[in-house]
Amino acid sequence: SAVISQKPSRDICQRGTSLTIQCQVDSQVTMMFWYRQQPGQSLTLIATANQGSEATYESGFVIDKFPISRPNLTFSTLTVSNMSPEDSSIYLCSVKTGGGNEQYFGPGTRLTVT
Amino acid sequence: AQRVTQPEKLLSVFKGAPVELKCNYSYSGSPELFWYVQYSRQRLQLLLRHISRESIKGFTADLNKGETSFHLKKPFAQEEDSAMYYCALRTGGGNKLTFGTGTQLKVEL
């Protein structure tokens, strides 16, 4: 299994600013992902964080809005840029270990944009 | 495109009653189906996957390709089963999970 921590756990931000969310895993993992869960909705994959190269974004998500870094096999960051109230969501980091098909999820970062 | 449908937002049952959480999917290829659960104030965690054909905490789910369903069942609900349940689909041997909107299960005494 993998233990995932995220910082911050929650934040309230002003419109137009940016927030960087950190994801730390207690072991090296092959795949890291970022999901978004908007109020009352399901989880949606934003992107796959690739170690040493640019992230792979899903349809509807772009690098300028959600830049992602993954400098090593245990850490990744997601930045929510130029925030608007529509960005108010829970952002979750998820990892897949090399051994199997299971994906583990972090506790999430609850973002409120005012 | 793939899609997962959970028709019930909320399901209330009495303790000891059978539970069935519905999940239907749409995907033209060979799917992998999962059930995730989120208890109050806890993170999302895997409950079971169709490949394993296992029973976890008394829950089972059978993949029915003809009906494109993966309903979650438990014969006797317990109070501690109260949680949010998400059905998820992984496609094409890739890594993307597509989630349903979730069903809040409430087990009443």
Interface residues (C-beta under 8 A of the other chain):
Chain A: I4 M31 F33 Q41 S42 L43 T44 L45 T48 E58 L92 S94 K96 N101 E102 Q103 Y104 F105 G106 P107 G108
Chain B: V4 E32 Y36 R43 L44 Q45 L46 R49 I51 Y86 R90 N95 K96 L97 T98 F99 G100 T101 G102
